[in-house]
């Protein structure tokens, strides 16, 4: 069973794709809570390419690297990646209101489903805020 989270933003699809995939933008939104940040990101967006984002508490008390390998990439539409033996798919859809982004991922077994869903949804909310209020190409 996969967990699915989604967001609708008033931002055009191309802006959303770039903000979601370019490292200089990823570091500006890729965290679930304002007490955290993403100090670095690398992204080789191609099949077999790797994604690496460092996520840390701002006070330095905890941090981890999120690393994934792309298994499918359809530019401006979707991508799928594997991470820690799990899979995730991100789909971008052009809709009348702007862009819908849907993320589906395999849950891990250490934390409750609701906690995982809330965390990934919070990251999408940060993304929406970034593209609608702070994004500069």
Helices and strands as residue ranges (DSSP letters): E 2-9, H 13-21, H 23-29, E 36-43, E 50-57, E 63-74, E 78-83, E 86-95, E 98-106, H 113-133
